[in-house]
């Protein structure tokens, strides 16, 4: 199952079949946009995203897609 998070031109998709909730996206994101809830990553406050792609690069399971990356 893929969960979409969208705000303005930014779209982040987290593949919940691949996400294991290790939280590397939480640690990597410089604007603290991610959190792990019930073992899965969620993207909150997309308006804060600086489109650096750190979340995509940090995920060991390649579970994150970002419209800018």
FIDRENDREN-119751 format. One record per residue (C-alpha): x, y negated, z negated; residue number from 1; residue in three letters. Coordinates in pm, whole numbers, plus 50000, padded with zeros to 5 digits. Example, Ala and Ser with C-alpha at 12.3 -4.5 7.8 and 13.67 -1.06 7.14 Angstrom:
% residues 2
PT  east north    up pos code
PT 51230 50450 49220   1  ALA
PT 51367 50106 49286   2  SER
This chain:
% residues 69
PT  east north    up pos code
PT 50000 50000 50000   1  UNK
PT 50130 49656 50092   2  UNK
PT 50043 49350 49884   3  UNK
PT 50049 49013 50062   4  UNK
PT 50128 48687 49889   5  UNK
PT 50071 48374 50100   6  UNK
PT 50090 48000 50047   7  UNK
PT 50128 47753 50332   8  UNK
PT 50378 47886 50583   9  UNK
PT 50535 48130 50339  10  UNK
PT 50427 48492 50338  11  UNK
PT 50582 48762 50123  12  UNK
PT 50479 49125 50150  13  UNK
PT 50571 49376 49880  14  UNK
PT 50538 49740 49981  15  UNK
PT 50407 49899 49663  16  UNK
PT 50485 50246 49797  17  UNK
PT 50854 50150 49796  18  UNK
PT 50863 49916 49494  19  UNK
PT 50982 50093 49180  20  UNK
PT 50976 49785 48957  21  UNK
PT 51349 49770 48885  22  UNK
PT 51326 49390 48890  23  UNK
PT 51624 49302 49108  24  UNK
PT 51402 49045 49283  25  UNK
PT 51327 48885 48947  26  UNK
PT 51696 48855 48868  27  UNK
PT 51798 48737 49216  28  UNK
PT 51535 48469 49271  29  UNK
PT 51681 48127 49180  30  UNK
PT 51336 47970 49133  31  UNK
PT 51195 48255 48917  32  UNK
PT 50913 48331 49158  33  UNK
PT 50891 48705 49090  34  UNK
PT 50783 48909 48792  35  UNK
PT 50718 49278 48739  36  UNK
PT 50366 49363 48627  37  UNK
PT 50255 49721 48570  38  UNK
PT 50573 49847 48735  39  UNK
PT 50538 49646 49057  40  UNK
PT 50681 49314 49174  41  UNK
PT 50447 49023 49221  42  UNK
PT 50528 48690 49383  43  UNK
PT 50384 48393 49198  44  UNK
PT 50416 48021 49264  45  UNK
PT 50506 48062 49631  46  UNK
PT 50515 47684 49660  47  UNK
PT 50843 47697 49464  48  UNK
PT 51008 47931 49717  49  UNK
PT 51322 47784 49875  50  UNK
PT 51331 48057 50144  51  UNK
PT 51678 48179 50047  52  UNK
PT 51594 48546 50107  53  UNK
PT 51768 48654 49785  54  UNK
PT 51468 48872 49698  55  UNK
PT 51485 49060 50027  56  UNK
PT 51859 49117 49996  57  UNK
PT 51841 49220 49630  58  UNK
PT 51571 49485 49658  59  UNK
PT 51739 49827 49655  60  UNK
PT 51430 49989 49808  61  UNK
PT 51377 49741 50093  62  UNK
PT 51025 49681 49961  63  UNK
PT 51012 49305 50023  64  UNK
PT 50941 49132 50354  65  UNK
PT 50963 48753 50375  66  UNK
PT 50838 48537 50661  67  UNK
PT 51163 48339 50662  68  UNK
PT 51407 48628 50657  69  UNK
